[in-house]
Structure formats: structure tokens, C-alpha cells
Amino acid sequence: MTAPKLMPLAIGLFAVGVLAVVAVFVLFIAGHRDLPVWLNVAATYLPAIGLGLGIIAVVRKSRRKRS
């Protein structure tokens, strides 16, 4: 996957992960204690995966410009 195609994917995953984190906090404040596992997994891993893919895309793009 090339860097121009990788960056929108990274931004999308990061945004969905941040929305999941916000949902976890809102639900916790609302009094829900037993949240679904998929929501906890999304809030835990999607922002990190999105950030990692974004860093990889930026590094690949900068290396391509040098060559």
C-alpha cells in the first residue's frame, strides 16, 4: 500500500478509535460499568494502529521525496 493510500486509512482508524475512547468515557460517566469487549478493544487498539500507520506513511513519503 502506498503512502497516499495509507494516510487516509490511518486518519480513519485513528478517528474511529478516538470516537470509541469518547464513547467509553461517556458511557462510564452515564453509569454503565460492563461495556462491550469490542468497544474496549476499539478504544485501546485503533488509535495506536492509526497513529502507527500515519507515522509509517509520513516516513515513506519523506523518503520517496529524497530519492
Biopython code that builds the backbone (N, CA, C, O; Angstrom):
import numpy as np
from Bio.PDB.StructureBuilder import StructureBuilder

atoms = [
    (1, "MET", "N", (0.854, -1.175, 0.000)),
    (1, "MET", "CA", (0.000, 0.000, 0.000)),
    (1, "MET", "C", (0.901, 1.239, 0.000)),
    (1, "MET", "O", (1.845, 1.325, 0.786)),
    (2, "THR", "N", (0.611, 2.178, -0.866)),
    (2, "THR", "CA", (1.434, 3.370, -0.972)),
    (2, "THR", "C", (1.050, 4.386, 0.094)),
    (2, "THR", "O", (-0.013, 4.298, 0.708)),
    (3, "ALA", "N", (1.935, 5.347, 0.297)),
    (3, "ALA", "CA", (1.724, 6.358, 1.336)),
    (3, "ALA", "C", (0.464, 7.188, 1.106)),
    (3, "ALA", "O", (-0.257, 7.441, 2.071)),
    (4, "PRO", "N", (0.154, 7.630, -0.128)),
    (4, "PRO", "CA", (-1.082, 8.401, -0.294)),
    (4, "PRO", "C", (-2.347, 7.598, 0.047)),
    (4, "PRO", "O", (-3.338, 8.171, 0.499)),
    (5, "LYS", "N", (-2.317, 6.301, -0.163)),
    (5, "LYS", "CA", (-3.459, 5.470, 0.191)),
    (5, "LYS", "C", (-3.446, 5.099, 1.667)),
    (5, "LYS", "O", (-4.492, 4.818, 2.252)),
    (6, "LEU", "N", (-2.270, 5.099, 2.262)),
    (6, "LEU", "CA", (-2.124, 4.697, 3.654)),
    (6, "LEU", "C", (-2.562, 5.794, 4.616)),
    (6, "LEU", "O", (-3.100, 5.496, 5.682)),
    (7, "MET", "N", (-2.344, 7.042, 4.264)),
    (7, "MET", "CA", (-2.666, 8.139, 5.176)),
    (7, "MET", "C", (-4.169, 8.264, 5.453)),
    (7, "MET", "O", (-4.540, 8.420, 6.616)),
    (8, "PRO", "N", (-5.054, 8.204, 4.447)),
    (8, "PRO", "CA", (-6.488, 8.255, 4.779)),
    (8, "PRO", "C", (-6.934, 7.086, 5.667)),
    (8, "PRO", "O", (-7.786, 7.257, 6.539)),
    (9, "LEU", "N", (-6.362, 5.913, 5.446)),
    (9, "LEU", "CA", (-6.675, 4.769, 6.294)),
    (9, "LEU", "C", (-6.231, 5.039, 7.732)),
    (9, "LEU", "O", (-6.962, 4.753, 8.680)),
    (10, "ALA", "N", (-5.036, 5.589, 7.885)),
    (10, "ALA", "CA", (-4.523, 5.900, 9.217)),
    (10, "ALA", "C", (-5.398, 6.939, 9.914)),
    (10, "ALA", "O", (-5.705, 6.803, 11.098)),
    (11, "ILE", "N", (-5.793, 7.960, 9.190)),
    (11, "ILE", "CA", (-6.642, 9.000, 9.778)),
    (11, "ILE", "C", (-7.994, 8.419, 10.167)),
    (11, "ILE", "O", (-8.523, 8.734, 11.234)),
    (12, "GLY", "N", (-8.551, 7.581, 9.317)),
    (12, "GLY", "CA", (-9.843, 6.969, 9.620)),
    (12, "GLY", "C", (-9.793, 6.073, 10.845)),
    (12, "GLY", "O", (-10.672, 6.145, 11.704)),
    (13, "LEU", "N", (-8.767, 5.226, 10.933)),
    (13, "LEU", "CA", (-8.637, 4.344, 12.092)),
    (13, "LEU", "C", (-8.434, 5.139, 13.374)),
    (13, "LEU", "O", (-9.015, 4.820, 14.411)),
    (14, "PHE", "N", (-7.612, 6.168, 13.294)),
    (14, "PHE", "CA", (-7.367, 6.998, 14.471)),
    (14, "PHE", "C", (-8.652, 7.702, 14.907)),
    (14, "PHE", "O", (-8.952, 7.762, 16.099)),
    (15, "ALA", "N", (-9.410, 8.232, 13.951)),
    (15, "ALA", "CA", (-10.651, 8.940, 14.284)),
    (15, "ALA", "C", (-11.678, 8.001, 14.906)),
    (15, "ALA", "O", (-12.330, 8.357, 15.887)),
    (16, "VAL", "N", (-11.825, 6.816, 14.346)),
    (16, "VAL", "CA", (-12.769, 5.843, 14.912)),
    (16, "VAL", "C", (-12.324, 5.435, 16.316)),
    (16, "VAL", "O", (-13.153, 5.268, 17.211)),
    (17, "GLY", "N", (-11.026, 5.278, 16.503)),
    (17, "GLY", "CA", (-10.511, 4.930, 17.828)),
    (17, "GLY", "C", (-10.748, 6.025, 18.855)),
    (17, "GLY", "O", (-11.096, 5.743, 20.001)),
    (18, "VAL", "N", (-10.561, 7.266, 18.448)),
    (18, "VAL", "CA", (-10.816, 8.382, 19.365)),
    (18, "VAL", "C", (-12.305, 8.466, 19.698)),
    (18, "VAL", "O", (-12.669, 8.739, 20.842)),
    (19, "LEU", "N", (-13.160, 8.236, 18.714)),
    (19, "LEU", "CA", (-14.604, 8.198, 18.986)),
    (19, "LEU", "C", (-14.949, 7.074, 19.963)),
    (19, "LEU", "O", (-15.819, 7.241, 20.817)),
    (20, "ALA", "N", (-14.279, 5.945, 19.842)),
    (20, "ALA", "CA", (-14.508, 4.841, 20.776)),
    (20, "ALA", "C", (-14.058, 5.216, 22.187)),
    (20, "ALA", "O", (-14.717, 4.860, 23.164)),
    (21, "VAL", "N", (-12.948, 5.928, 22.298)),
    (21, "VAL", "CA", (-12.481, 6.386, 23.616)),
    (21, "VAL", "C", (-13.502, 7.339, 24.222)),
    (21, "VAL", "O", (-13.832, 7.226, 25.403)),
    (22, "VAL", "N", (-13.999, 8.265, 23.433)),
    (22, "VAL", "CA", (-15.013, 9.208, 23.916)),
    (22, "VAL", "C", (-16.271, 8.452, 24.333)),
    (22, "VAL", "O", (-16.875, 8.778, 25.355)),
    (23, "ALA", "N", (-16.671, 7.455, 23.560)),
    (23, "ALA", "CA", (-17.858, 6.667, 23.896)),
    (23, "ALA", "C", (-17.664, 5.921, 25.216)),
    (23, "ALA", "O", (-18.588, 5.839, 26.026)),
    (24, "VAL", "N", (-16.476, 5.382, 25.430)),
    (24, "VAL", "CA", (-16.196, 4.680, 26.688)),
    (24, "VAL", "C", (-16.329, 5.638, 27.864)),
    (24, "VAL", "O", (-16.951, 5.295, 28.870)),
    (25, "PHE", "N", (-15.754, 6.834, 27.754)),
    (25, "PHE", "CA", (-15.848, 7.802, 28.843)),
    (25, "PHE", "C", (-17.285, 8.245, 29.080)),
    (25, "PHE", "O", (-17.722, 8.350, 30.226)),
    (26, "VAL", "N", (-18.013, 8.502, 28.014)),
    (26, "VAL", "CA", (-19.403, 8.952, 28.157)),
    (26, "VAL", "C", (-20.250, 7.863, 28.804)),
    (26, "VAL", "O", (-21.037, 8.140, 29.709)),
    (27, "LEU", "N", (-20.090, 6.636, 28.344)),
    (27, "LEU", "CA", (-20.854, 5.544, 28.933)),
    (27, "LEU", "C", (-20.468, 5.299, 30.386)),
    (27, "LEU", "O", (-21.325, 4.981, 31.211)),
    (28, "PHE", "N", (-19.196, 5.443, 30.703)),
    (28, "PHE", "CA", (-18.757, 5.267, 32.092)),
    (28, "PHE", "C", (-19.344, 6.351, 32.985)),
    (28, "PHE", "O", (-19.788, 6.069, 34.099)),
    (29, "ILE", "N", (-19.348, 7.583, 32.503)),
    (29, "ILE", "CA", (-19.927, 8.683, 33.272)),
    (29, "ILE", "C", (-21.432, 8.487, 33.436)),
    (29, "ILE", "O", (-21.999, 8.857, 34.464)),
    (30, "ALA", "N", (-22.078, 7.909, 32.430)),
    (30, "ALA", "CA", (-23.522, 7.673, 32.484)),
    (30, "ALA", "C", (-23.891, 6.520, 33.418)),
    (30, "ALA", "O", (-25.072, 6.289, 33.678)),
    (31, "GLY", "N", (-22.902, 5.803, 33.918)),
    (31, "GLY", "CA", (-23.178, 4.750, 34.889)),
    (31, "GLY", "C", (-23.078, 3.343, 34.366)),
    (31, "GLY", "O", (-23.323, 2.398, 35.117)),
    (32, "HIS", "N", (-22.728, 3.162, 33.114)),
    (32, "HIS", "CA", (-22.571, 1.814, 32.557)),
    (32, "HIS", "C", (-21.190, 1.297, 32.923)),
    (32, "HIS", "O", (-20.180, 1.922, 32.599)),
    (33, "ARG", "N", (-21.150, 0.180, 33.584)),
    (33, "ARG", "CA", (-19.868, -0.365, 34.023)),
    (33, "ARG", "C", (-19.402, -1.539, 33.167)),
    (33, "ARG", "O", (-18.200, -1.699, 32.955)),
    (34, "ASP", "N", (-20.314, -2.353, 32.678)),
    (34, "ASP", "CA", (-19.947, -3.509, 31.863)),
    (34, "ASP", "C", (-20.102, -3.159, 30.389)),
    (34, "ASP", "O", (-21.144, -3.398, 29.778)),
    (35, "LEU", "N", (-19.047, -2.591, 29.841)),
    (35, "LEU", "CA", (-19.070, -2.186, 28.440)),
    (35, "LEU", "C", (-18.721, -3.378, 27.548)),
    (35, "LEU", "O", (-18.050, -4.310, 27.991)),
    (36, "PRO", "N", (-19.172, -3.348, 26.299)),
    (36, "PRO", "CA", (-18.858, -4.457, 25.388)),
    (36, "PRO", "C", (-17.355, -4.558, 25.131)),
    (36, "PRO", "O", (-16.639, -3.557, 25.094)),
    (37, "VAL", "N", (-16.915, -5.772, 24.959)),
    (37, "VAL", "CA", (-15.486, -6.017, 24.724)),
    (37, "VAL", "C", (-15.031, -5.333, 23.447)),
    (37, "VAL", "O", (-13.939, -4.765, 23.414)),
    (38, "TRP", "N", (-15.844, -5.371, 22.388)),
    (38, "TRP", "CA", (-15.437, -4.776, 21.110)),
    (38, "TRP", "C", (-15.198, -3.279, 21.257)),
    (38, "TRP", "O", (-14.326, -2.728, 20.586)),
    (39, "LEU", "N", (-15.960, -2.610, 22.127)),
    (39, "LEU", "CA", (-15.766, -1.184, 22.320)),
    (39, "LEU", "C", (-14.455, -0.913, 23.054)),
    (39, "LEU", "O", (-13.727, 0.020, 22.715)),
    (40, "ASN", "N", (-14.164, -1.724, 24.048)),
    (40, "ASN", "CA", (-12.895, -1.576, 24.764)),
    (40, "ASN", "C", (-11.705, -1.877, 23.865)),
    (40, "ASN", "O", (-10.682, -1.195, 23.939)),
    (41, "VAL", "N", (-11.830, -2.885, 23.025)),
    (41, "VAL", "CA", (-10.741, -3.224, 22.101)),
    (41, "VAL", "C", (-10.543, -2.109, 21.079)),
    (41, "VAL", "O", (-9.411, -1.739, 20.768)),
    (42, "ALA", "N", (-11.644, -1.577, 20.560)),
    (42, "ALA", "CA", (-11.546, -0.477, 19.593)),
    (42, "ALA", "C", (-10.905, 0.750, 20.233)),
    (42, "ALA", "O", (-10.067, 1.405, 19.614)),
    (43, "ALA", "N", (-11.289, 1.060, 21.455)),
    (43, "ALA", "CA", (-10.733, 2.233, 22.139)),
    (43, "ALA", "C", (-9.265, 2.031, 22.493)),
    (43, "ALA", "O", (-8.513, 3.000, 22.598)),
    (44, "THR", "N", (-8.859, 0.796, 22.676)),
    (44, "THR", "CA", (-7.474, 0.518, 23.056)),
    (44, "THR", "C", (-6.548, 0.477, 21.851)),
    (44, "THR", "O", (-5.470, 1.071, 21.876)),
    (45, "TYR", "N", (-6.958, -0.216, 20.797)),
    (45, "TYR", "CA", (-6.024, -0.503, 19.715)),
    (45, "TYR", "C", (-6.142, 0.392, 18.481)),
    (45, "TYR", "O", (-5.131, 0.658, 17.830)),
    (46, "LEU", "N", (-7.330, 0.859, 18.144)),
    (46, "LEU", "CA", (-7.478, 1.624, 16.905)),
    (46, "LEU", "C", (-6.695, 2.941, 16.895)),
    (46, "LEU", "O", (-6.088, 3.260, 15.873)),
    (47, "PRO", "N", (-6.679, 3.722, 17.985)),
    (47, "PRO", "CA", (-5.859, 4.940, 17.918)),
    (47, "PRO", "C", (-4.370, 4.631, 17.742)),
    (47, "PRO", "O", (-3.668, 5.327, 17.009)),
    (48, "ALA", "N", (-3.902, 3.597, 18.410)),
    (48, "ALA", "CA", (-2.487, 3.239, 18.289)),
    (48, "ALA", "C", (-2.150, 2.739, 16.884)),
    (48, "ALA", "O", (-1.108, 3.093, 16.331)),
    (49, "ILE", "N", (-3.020, 1.925, 16.313)),
    (49, "ILE", "CA", (-2.790, 1.426, 14.953)),
    (49, "ILE", "C", (-2.833, 2.579, 13.959)),
    (49, "ILE", "O", (-1.988, 2.664, 13.069)),
    (50, "GLY", "N", (-3.813, 3.467, 14.107)),
    (50, "GLY", "CA", (-3.904, 4.626, 13.216)),
    (50, "GLY", "C", (-2.687, 5.524, 13.318)),
    (50, "GLY", "O", (-2.167, 5.989, 12.303)),
    (51, "LEU", "N", (-2.230, 5.770, 14.538)),
    (51, "LEU", "CA", (-1.039, 6.600, 14.719)),
    (51, "LEU", "C", (0.189, 5.935, 14.103)),
    (51, "LEU", "O", (0.995, 6.596, 13.447)),
    (52, "GLY", "N", (0.327, 4.637, 14.313)),
    (52, "GLY", "CA", (1.466, 3.918, 13.736)),
    (52, "GLY", "C", (1.448, 3.938, 12.217)),
    (52, "GLY", "O", (2.483, 4.159, 11.587)),
    (53, "LEU", "N", (0.283, 3.711, 11.622)),
    (53, "LEU", "CA", (0.186, 3.759, 10.161)),
    (53, "LEU", "C", (0.455, 5.164, 9.632)),
    (53, "LEU", "O", (1.058, 5.325, 8.571)),
    (54, "GLY", "N", (0.013, 6.173, 10.360)),
    (54, "GLY", "CA", (0.284, 7.553, 9.953)),
    (54, "GLY", "C", (1.773, 7.871, 9.965)),
    (54, "GLY", "O", (2.281, 8.524, 9.053)),
    (55, "ILE", "N", (2.462, 7.414, 10.987)),
    (55, "ILE", "CA", (3.911, 7.623, 11.060)),
    (55, "ILE", "C", (4.608, 6.898, 9.923)),
    (55, "ILE", "O", (5.516, 7.446, 9.298)),
    (56, "ILE", "N", (4.190, 5.667, 9.650)),
    (56, "ILE", "CA", (4.787, 4.911, 8.535)),
    (56, "ILE", "C", (4.545, 5.627, 7.217)),
    (56, "ILE", "O", (5.447, 5.703, 6.383)),
    (57, "ALA", "N", (3.337, 6.156, 7.011)),
    (57, "ALA", "CA", (3.027, 6.856, 5.761)),
    (57, "ALA", "C", (3.874, 8.109, 5.599)),
    (57, "ALA", "O", (4.359, 8.394, 4.504)),
    (58, "VAL", "N", (4.055, 8.856, 6.676)),
    (58, "VAL", "CA", (4.858, 10.086, 6.596)),
    (58, "VAL", "C", (6.318, 9.758, 6.324)),
    (58, "VAL", "O", (6.961, 10.437, 5.523)),
    (59, "VAL", "N", (6.850, 8.740, 6.971)),
    (59, "VAL", "CA", (8.250, 8.359, 6.752)),
    (59, "VAL", "C", (8.449, 7.873, 5.325)),
    (59, "VAL", "O", (9.433, 8.231, 4.677)),
    (60, "ARG", "N", (7.520, 7.058, 4.830)),
    (60, "ARG", "CA", (7.646, 6.570, 3.453)),
    (60, "ARG", "C", (7.564, 7.712, 2.447)),
    (60, "ARG", "O", (8.278, 7.714, 1.445)),
    (61, "LYS", "N", (6.697, 8.676, 2.713)),
    (61, "LYS", "CA", (6.559, 9.806, 1.805)),
    (61, "LYS", "C", (7.817, 10.676, 1.816)),
    (61, "LYS", "O", (8.257, 11.146, 0.767)),
    (62, "SER", "N", (8.389, 10.888, 2.984)),
    (62, "SER", "CA", (9.593, 11.723, 3.051)),
    (62, "SER", "C", (10.797, 11.028, 2.411)),
    (62, "SER", "O", (11.640, 11.692, 1.809)),
    (63, "ARG", "N", (10.885, 9.735, 2.532)),
    (63, "ARG", "CA", (11.995, 9.010, 1.905)),
    (63, "ARG", "C", (11.862, 8.989, 0.392)),
    (63, "ARG", "O", (12.865, 8.985, -0.322)),
    (64, "ARG", "N", (10.635, 8.974, -0.097)),
    (64, "ARG", "CA", (10.407, 8.972, -1.540)),
    (64, "ARG", "C", (10.813, 10.316, -2.130)),
    (64, "ARG", "O", (11.328, 10.365, -3.247)),
    (65, "LYS", "N", (10.593, 11.397, -1.407)),
    (65, "LYS", "CA", (10.954, 12.729, -1.918)),
    (65, "LYS", "C", (12.459, 12.885, -2.016)),
    (65, "LYS", "O", (12.943, 13.564, -2.921)),
    (66, "ARG", "N", (13.208, 12.281, -1.118)),
    (66, "ARG", "CA", (14.666, 12.388, -1.158)),
    (66, "ARG", "C", (15.255, 11.697, -2.358)),
    (66, "ARG", "O", (16.223, 12.182, -2.944)),
    (67, "SER", "N", (14.683, 10.566, -2.734)),
    (67, "SER", "CA", (15.253, 9.757, -3.821)),
    (67, "SER", "C", (15.041, 10.374, -5.177)),
    (67, "SER", "O", (15.464, 9.809, -6.185)),
]
sb = StructureBuilder()
sb.init_structure("model")
sb.init_model(0)
sb.init_chain("A")
sb.init_seg("    ")
for serial, (resi, resn, name, xyz) in enumerate(atoms, 1):
    if name == "N":
        sb.init_residue(resn, " ", resi, " ")
    sb.init_atom(name, np.array(xyz, "f"), 0.0, 1.0, " ", f" {name:<3s}", serial, name[0])
structure = sb.get_structure()
